[in-house]
Amino acid sequence: MHLFRTTNEPDAVEQKEFAKWLLKVGKGRILTINGLDSDIIQLPNDIILPLQNINDLISFVYPNLFNKEALVRFIAEAFPLPL
C-alpha cells in the first residue's frame, strides 16, 4: 500500500491518523469483534466506502484509470523499463 504525501493540511492530518491506525492493526492493538475469529477487527466507519459495485471501488482507488494519459504514466511508473 502506498500513501501519497500531500501539502493539503487536512489531508495530511487524516493520512497521519490513518498511518497510526495501520500501525496499531499491525501490532495487534486494535480490538477484535467478540464471537468472531481473533483475526477479525471492526473497521472505523470513516474508512468504509459505501460502494454499490466493483466499478465504484475501482473508480475510487484508481480515479484516472480511464484517462489515457494518466494510465500511460501509471504503467510507466509501475513497470519501469531499462533505457
C-alpha positions as CSV (number, residue, x, y, z in Angstrom):
1,M,0.0,0.0,0.0
2,H,1.2,3.5,-0.8
3,L,0.2,6.7,0.8
4,F,0.9,9.8,-1.2
5,R,2.3,12.9,0.5
6,T,0.1,15.9,0.4
7,T,0.6,19.6,1.1
8,N,-3.1,20.0,2.0
9,E,-3.2,20.2,5.8
10,P,-6.5,18.4,6.4
11,D,-5.4,15.6,4.2
12,A,-2.0,15.4,5.9
13,V,-3.6,15.1,9.3
14,E,-6.0,12.4,8.0
15,Q,-3.1,10.5,6.5
16,K,-1.2,10.7,9.7
17,E,-4.1,9.3,11.7
18,F,-4.6,6.5,9.2
19,A,-1.0,5.6,9.3
20,K,-1.1,5.4,13.2
21,W,-4.2,3.2,12.9
22,L,-2.5,0.9,10.5
23,L,0.5,0.5,12.8
24,K,-1.9,-0.4,15.6
25,V,-3.5,-3.0,13.4
26,G,-0.1,-4.5,12.6
27,K,0.9,-4.6,16.2
28,G,-2.4,-6.3,17.3
29,R,-3.6,-3.3,19.3
30,I,-7.0,-3.0,17.7
31,L,-9.8,-4.8,19.5
32,T,-11.3,-7.8,17.8
33,I,-15.0,-8.5,17.4
34,N,-16.4,-10.7,20.1
35,G,-17.6,-14.0,18.9
36,L,-15.6,-14.0,15.7
37,D,-12.2,-15.2,14.7
38,S,-9.5,-13.4,16.7
39,D,-8.1,-12.0,13.4
40,I,-11.2,-10.1,12.6
41,I,-11.4,-6.4,13.6
42,Q,-14.1,-3.8,13.2
43,L,-13.2,-1.1,10.7
44,P,-13.9,2.5,11.7
45,N,-16.9,3.9,9.8
46,D,-14.9,6.8,8.3
47,I,-12.8,4.4,6.3
48,I,-15.6,2.2,5.0
49,L,-16.7,3.1,1.5
50,P,-20.4,2.9,0.8
51,L,-20.0,1.4,-2.6
52,Q,-22.6,-0.5,-4.6
53,N,-20.4,-2.4,-7.0
54,I,-16.9,-3.3,-8.0
55,N,-16.7,-0.5,-10.6
56,D,-17.3,2.1,-7.9
57,L,-14.4,0.6,-5.9
58,I,-12.1,0.6,-8.9
59,S,-13.0,4.2,-9.7
60,F,-12.3,5.3,-6.1
61,V,-8.9,3.5,-5.9
62,Y,-7.8,4.5,-9.5
63,P,-9.7,7.7,-10.3
64,N,-7.8,8.2,-13.5
65,L,-7.8,4.7,-14.7
66,F,-9.7,5.5,-17.9
67,N,-7.7,8.7,-18.5
68,K,-5.3,7.6,-21.3
69,E,-2.5,10.0,-20.3
70,A,-2.7,9.1,-16.6
71,L,-2.9,5.4,-17.4
72,V,0.3,5.6,-19.5
73,R,2.1,7.4,-16.6
74,F,0.8,4.8,-14.1
75,I,2.1,1.9,-16.2
76,A,5.4,3.6,-16.8
77,E,5.9,4.1,-13.0
78,A,4.6,0.6,-12.1
79,F,6.7,-1.2,-14.7
80,P,9.9,0.7,-15.2
81,L,11.9,-0.4,-18.3
82,P,15.7,-0.1,-18.7
83,L,16.9,2.6,-21.0
